[in-house]
Amino acid sequence: MRAHYLQHVFFEGLGTIEAWFRKSGYEITSTKLYDSEELPDVGDIDFLVAMGGPMSVNDEQDYPWMVKEKELIKSAIRAGKPTLGICLGAQLIADSMGAEVFPNPAKEIGWFPIKPVESKSNAVFKFPEETKVFHWHGETFNLPDGAVQTVKSKGCENQAFQIGANVIGLQFHLETTPALAQAIVENCKNELVHGEYIQTEAEILSAPPERYGKINSLMDSILEYLHAKNC
């Protein structure tokens, strides 16, 4: 099995997703779009992950590689491949499937709780009750056709969605480690301005180890869900 991930900036890598793929027997390949535009054939991959980044899905003029990236994401979804989008990655999925992506009323940066959205469908991943997770986003999206909203927060209504059994988009970062949190703070520190849903550098980096453990475990559960449903 081959897992391929799309990385948009050097400081937003796989995090704990890498360990889950390795223990689950996947070969891991990547396209680091800040360095190369070479994308795989969708038939050669078994699991696609689109990571985060500070750019907007609407910035195709500045990042022309997004056009082919979106085509790959759409092809993977239509081929029934397990597809996971994180932050920008979730917005890329939404855009690829015809939904609008636009600025959220407020940026959400730091550790803030999410809540599951009640659904009558048993065919979606079930999130636990209120969980404090790591955010770093300023945009949001409308739900693509056929998508089910699964999570919301006070700062952003559409925090997560699922399309069928093979696609999950998350606005937040469950893969984050202390090192990844430090890296994004160092590289995006200019965004840490006063705001209702923007924490300080000290607040972000003082999160205890058990908080990371909790979100990383949830990330593992989502990966296992997508793997079991589709592989």
Secondary structure, 3 states (H helix, E strand, C coil): CEEEEEECCCCCCCCCHHHHHHHCCCEEEEEECCCCCCCCCHHHCCEEEECCCCCCCCCCCCCCCHHHHHHHHHHHHHCCCCEEEECHHHHHHHHHCCCCEEEEEEEEEEEEEEEECCCCCCCCCCCCCCEEEEEEEEEEECCCCCEEEEEECCCCCCCEEEECCCEEEECCECCCCHHHHHHHHHHCHHHCCCECCECCHHHHHCCCHHHHHHHHHHHHHHHHHHHHHHC
